Amino acid sequence: MKRTKRRYLALRLEVEDVPSEREIMDAIWISVTKLYGEVGASLTGLALMNFDAERKIVVIRTSLESLLTVRASLATIVNFAGRNVSVHVLAVSGTLRALYKNIR
């Protein structure tokens, strides 16, 4: 059995009110589902790894095969629960250690 390669993305949110972790993941899942459907969303393997509310930085995990899918979907997010928001990808890495090293 082949091991799934993963990628970690650091995202910066530009939003006035800090959303909850649940609102963030719901918005990401909705955007992926709208663009690629439920089958495409299920192949991404999305997971929230960390959320720093003070710095408004989110770290998510996805599979390597769906990295471009997730990045395209992140570009379509314009609001979280009625709040205007902009999502920027700060860094992409294969390990959490290297990711945190790049965003510090």
Residue, then its C-alpha position, 0 to 999 in steps of 0.5 A: m500500500k502506497r503512503t499518501k503524501r501530504r502538504y501543509l499550507a499556512l494561510r493568513l486571513e484578512v478579516e476584522d472579526v476573528p472567525s471560529e475554527r469551525e467557520i474557517m473549515d466550513a468556508i474552505w469545504i464549501s468553496v472546494t465543494k462548489l468548484y469540484g463537487e463532493v467527490g473532488a472535495s472528498l479526495t482532498g483530505l483536508a484537515l485543520m492543523n492549527f489556528d492562531a487567532e491573534r496573528k490570524i494564521v491558519v495551518i491546514r493539511t491536504s494531499l499532494e495530489s489535490l494541492l492545486t485544487v485546494r489553492a484554487s478553492l481558497a482563492t474563491i473565498v470572499n466571506f465567512a458567515g457574512r464577514n468579508v475576508s481575504v485568504h492569502v497562502l503564506a507558505v506550502s511545505g511537506t512538513l510542519r517543522a519547515l512550514y513554521k520555520n518559513i512563516r516565523 
